[in-house]
Amino acid sequence: MEVKRWRVFLDTSPLIGGVVSSTGAAREVLCLVEAGPIELVISRQVLIEADRNLSTKLPAVVPDYERLLKALKPSVVEDPVPEAVKEARSVIHHNDAPILAAARKANVDYLVSWNTKHFHTRLVREFVHFQVVTPGELLQEFRRMLPSQL
């Protein structure tokens, strides 16, 4: 029986957290990407933010980050057009709108972020078809789904 591969959009902080820490939920999410049941989806904005933050704050980690990205082979989606971001701004704080619009455009199953405060509203739930979760919540959901798909 084939198990459905989840498409998971990772926001910048969990991506960096999964690279920098050898433990924790964000790292486990990246391990699931490497193992195959999760397809990593990121936007150009996420790549640029991660590159900039790591280069500035943790330059020694950059080579490992680059190797990891190459191994994980993420699906990189282009940033959403201004109209899509504007539409997302109608349901969420303007700082989060580009990420929400990019995940929506990418047709993902989950958006993973540590900054979920603005994402858990009725308007956002009506705007997208996916759940917005923390890395730990994604792992819990993954564990819950395993027995039903085996």
N, C-alpha and C positions, 0 to 999 in steps of 0.2 A: 504494500500500500504506500503510495506516494504522499509524503507530508508536505503541506503547503508551505512555501518559503515566504516569510514575512518581509515586506518592504518597509524599512524603518529609516525615517529621516532623523538624523542626529544634529542637534543644535551644537554650537561651538563649544560651550563649556563641557558637556559630557564627552565630546570628542577629545578635547585636550586632557580632561581628567582620565580618560581611558588610556591615553598615551603615557601620561606622566606617572600614574600610580600602577604598581604591580598587583594591587588588590582593589576590591570595591566593585560596585555594581556596574559602573561605566566600563571598567576593564573587562568584566564578564560579558557585557554586551558585545564588545569588540571580539572577544573569544568566540562568541556565537556566530559572529559574522565570518570569522576565519574558518569555523567548523562547517559552515554552509547553510544552516536553517534560516539565517537572517541575511537579507541583502541590504547593504549599507547605502543610503541615499543621502547626499549632501548637496548644498547649493554652492555656487561660486562664492557667494558672500561668506558662507561658513569656512570655506577653504582659505579665503583671504584673511578673515579674522583670526583663524587658527595659526596660519603662517606668521602673521604680524605679531600676535601675542607670544608665540613660542620664540620667535627670532629676537624679540625685545626682552622678554623676561627669563627665558630658559634656552639660550642658544645652544647649549650642549646637547639638548634633547632633539634638536632639529634633524640630524641624520637618522636617528631611530624613528622619528615621526614620518619622515619621507619613505623609509623602508617599509614601515607598517602600512602606509597608504598604498604603496605599490602592491603589497601582498594582499590587502583587503579588497582591492579593485572596486572602489565605491562607484556607484552610478552618480555622476556629477550632473546636476540639472542647472541650466542657466537661470540666472536670477529672474524673477517675474517682471513682466512689463509694468510700467508705472500705473496703468489702469487697474491691474490686478492687485497691486499694493494699495491703491486708493480704496478699492472695494474691501480689502481686508481691514483697512483702517476704520471702516464703518462698524466693525464688530470687535475690535481689539485696540489696545494702546498702540500708538503710532510706531514705537520702537520695535514692537513684536510683529507688526504687519508684514514686513518682507519675509520673515521666516514662515509665518502662517501661510502666506500666499505661495511661497516656493513649495512647501510641503503639499499644499492643495493641488498645485499644478503637477506635482510628481506622482500623484495618485498612490500615496503610501497607506500602509495599514496603521502605522503609529508615528507620532512625532515625539521624540525623546528630548527633554530639556529639564534642567534643574530649576528653571524659572517658569513654573507653571501657573503662577498666581493669576495672570491676566487671561490665561487660556481656559480656565474653568468657569465659563459663563454660559448661559443659555444661548446667547447670540453666537458664540463661537461654535457650540455644539450643533447648532442649526446650519452653520456656514460650511462645516467640513463633515466628512464621513468617517474620519479616523479619530482615535483617542489620543489625547496629549497626556503623556506619563513621564515620570522620572525614570532613570535607569533601573532603580530597584523595583518600581511598579511594573516595568516591562518584564523583568525577570520573573516576578510573581505570576504575571499573566502567561508567560511562556511555560512555566512549570504547571500551571492549571490546564493548559491546552494539551500538554504532552499525552496524558493517558487517553484522551478522547480521540487522538489522531493515530495512535499506535495500533 
